Amino acid sequence: MPEDGTPELFPSAPPRRAGAGLRAPLAERMRPRSLDEVRGQDALVAPGAPLRTLVEQGDLPSLILWGPPGCGKTTLARLLGERPDTEFTALSAVLAGVKDVREAIDRARAAARTGRRTVLFIDELHRFNRAQQDALLPHVEAGTVTLIGATTENPSFEVVAPLLSRCRVFTLRRLERADLEPLVREAARDPERGLGASGVEIDDAAAGTIAEAADGDARRALGILETAVALARRAGRKRVGDEELREAAGKRALLYDRDREQHYDVISAFIKSLRASDPDAALYWLARMLEAGEDPLFLARRLVIFASEDVGNAEPAGLPLATATFLAVERIGLPEGRIPLAHCTTFLACAPKSNASYAALGRAEQAAARHGSLPVPMHLRNAPTPLMRELGYGRDYRYPHAESDAFVAARNLPEGLGDARFYEPTERGAEAAIAERLREWRRRREER
């Protein structure tokens, strides 16, 4: 325990005494005691896997464990750091600052003088700002500490490049139901570390329900189990039933964030499902974001962009509908705003697609950048004064609406661009008719 009397977030070693273990939450008591007990991460810790091989060779480098909540990052860090010749120091980036890091480094130097190495575990490493991460750098580089960082966020975005370059990144996968069900059953039946002495049974169906409700999080699975058993005992029941499961599980909190990787991954899945003309998938990702509390106006703005970028002239009604959707959501808010969002999502997903206008703009921008400020053709120039008219501004301009078919076969690009073409309409949806008209107009211009 630190000198100020506050308990350490993670003790240097897991509790071993029976009394301490029984007072700890079930998730702590059931924490794996060896790499063989770690579930769902065989790609890292199975015999011959890279992380296990490093441990067995005694060549543990500084590393970052990246994965979703409850997948085993803290457990792995503790197992990696618990060696006879190693001091294990743990900090939480949520609570610790540069001062705490310096104190840990001082202790590591003292341990090194006695021939012991120090593993410094920093949970939620992404919570450290740049200055705090920079404070670690010279000590990691000098080998004063072996750093193990745990993060739920993409290290490429959240860890400063110099520190990242000195660490190996190991990615932990999200736990599946097949990983969690055996864990729940084991915890329910273990009489020492688990709930086997509670007198309350749990059947395989209930274990499956808990594993499903945990949403890939082992800590949450064990928390639901512990609560469900406590509720059953309070009600005098010998078996966990549906009522206890519903109350213990509560409402699932979806894994999502408003400004980090999950946000970008899910909105990317939404847009790409729209682009793939898959309304079912698009509605699923829309529901995921709404359920997780995403700003509905953000979603409406994305639909407006998509209507022009990916649907365009293939279905001209897309942009007015998307704009109306934005206004509707802005005016009525949630929960009713979900309805126009779903309306627009299904329309745009099922609409014919064309990015021809967007692609054409990109080609025109490249031409403008490459050729610079080419002169505007004289017939297109504005001529508000007599002097300009004398200089030829606006000369030979023909007003298209005065023509029988409202078309004039004049060339309107700067002379330096010749007959450059930027817009190439598709043959999909309403854009097919545009393509046919444009072919005729271009032919007449070329014959002029």
Buried (B, 14 or more C-beta within 10 A) or exposed (E): EEEEEEEEBBEBEBBEEEEEBEEBEBBBBBBBBEBEBBBBBEEBBEEEBEBBEBBEEEEBEBBBBBBBBBBBBBBBBBBBBBBEEBBBBBBBBEEBBBEBBEBBBEBBEEBBEEEBBBBBBBBBBBBBEEEBBBBBBEBBEEEBBBBBBBBBBBBEEBBBEBBBEBBBBBBBBBBEBEBBBEBBBBBBEBEEBBBBEBEBBBEEEBBBBBBBBBBBBBBBBBBBBBBBBBBBBEEEBEEBBEEBBEEBBEEEEBBBBEEBBBBEBBBEBBBBBBBEBBBEBBBBBBBBBBEBEBEBEEBBBBBBEBBBBBBBBBBBEBBEBBBBBBEBBEEBEEEEBBEBBBBBBBBBBEBBBBBBBEBBEEBBEEBEEEEEEEEEBBBBBEBEEEEEEEEEBBEEBEEEEEEEEEBBBBBEBBEEBEEEEBBEBBEBBBBBEBBEEBEEEEEEBEEE
